[in-house]
């Protein structure tokens, strides 16, 4: 299901694998590269300049649009761990 989701404010799933080992089935999801870290990295970082408020607000609006899309499609998807470290930034 995640592989067919396309929205400009959601990271694209590239692939996945599952392997059965002594701990049970281990799943790995591979997403497109997001080169500018996470929102959390920019908010709490001591080695980067903080994002301007206008950019932070735009990121929050974009994240809300992505969540809205997930909740409104025919098979609704619930994002269970929505937090700043899971908001990834592209160029």
Wavefront OBJ file of the C-alpha trace (Angstrom):
o trace
v 0.000 0.000 0.000
v 2.727 2.505 0.929
v 4.456 1.940 -2.403
v 1.566 3.422 -4.369
v 1.108 6.528 -2.200
v 2.216 9.670 -4.019
v 1.986 13.163 -2.594
v 4.472 16.057 -2.810
v 4.687 16.262 0.996
v 5.316 12.559 1.653
v 8.626 10.722 1.319
v 8.414 8.093 -1.432
v 8.888 4.438 -0.514
v 11.534 2.969 -2.839
v 11.467 -0.629 -1.640
v 11.395 -3.005 1.287
v 12.627 -6.378 2.413
v 11.615 -8.866 5.073
v 13.784 -11.566 6.573
v 12.861 -14.232 9.084
v 15.495 -14.758 11.767
v 15.661 -15.849 15.408
v 13.879 -12.616 16.438
v 11.018 -13.211 14.015
v 10.320 -11.353 10.809
v 12.507 -8.264 10.457
v 11.222 -5.617 8.047
v 13.232 -2.817 6.471
v 11.697 0.043 4.499
v 13.846 2.040 2.044
v 12.750 5.606 1.329
v 14.072 8.283 -1.010
v 17.025 10.299 0.280
v 16.163 13.450 2.216
v 19.452 15.411 2.234
v 18.543 18.167 4.698
v 18.041 16.104 7.838
v 14.903 16.302 9.948
v 12.991 19.204 11.450
v 14.215 18.077 14.878
v 17.827 18.368 13.688
v 17.229 21.981 12.683
v 15.315 22.899 15.837
v 17.725 21.418 18.374
v 21.038 21.658 16.543
v 23.856 23.660 18.055
v 26.012 23.415 14.937
v 23.467 24.749 12.409
v 21.762 28.097 12.123
v 18.082 27.743 13.051
v 15.529 27.763 10.262
v 13.784 31.101 9.740
v 10.242 31.184 11.163
v 8.716 31.489 7.689
v 10.412 28.268 6.565
v 9.472 26.453 9.779
v 5.848 27.467 9.295
v 5.925 26.280 5.657
v 7.339 22.913 6.769
v 4.546 22.574 9.358
v 1.901 23.399 6.737
v 3.388 20.894 4.276
v 3.479 18.184 6.958
v -0.180 18.884 7.784
v -1.092 18.589 4.094
v 0.656 15.206 3.917
v -1.225 13.951 6.991
v -4.514 15.229 5.599
v -3.884 13.315 2.382
v -3.200 10.073 4.297
v -6.413 10.482 6.286
v -8.604 11.297 3.277
v -7.609 8.632 0.723
v -9.920 5.648 0.223
v -7.813 3.378 2.472
v -6.931 5.704 5.334
v -3.428 5.455 6.765
v -2.739 6.508 10.350
v 0.726 7.959 10.976
v 1.371 6.739 14.527
v 4.644 8.474 15.322
v 4.219 12.057 14.109
v 7.016 14.150 15.590
v 9.693 16.583 14.457
v 12.345 13.869 14.015
v 10.051 12.166 11.470
v 9.544 15.318 9.395
v 12.309 14.974 6.810
v 13.491 17.886 4.681
v 14.482 17.842 1.030
v 16.141 20.620 -0.992
l 1 2 3 4 5 6 7 8 9 10 11 12 13 14 15 16 17 18 19 20 21 22 23 24 25 26 27 28 29 30 31 32 33 34 35 36 37 38 39 40 41 42 43 44 45 46 47 48 49 50 51 52 53 54 55 56 57 58 59 60 61 62 63 64 65 66 67 68 69 70 71 72 73 74 75 76 77 78 79 80 81 82 83 84 85 86 87 88 89 90 91
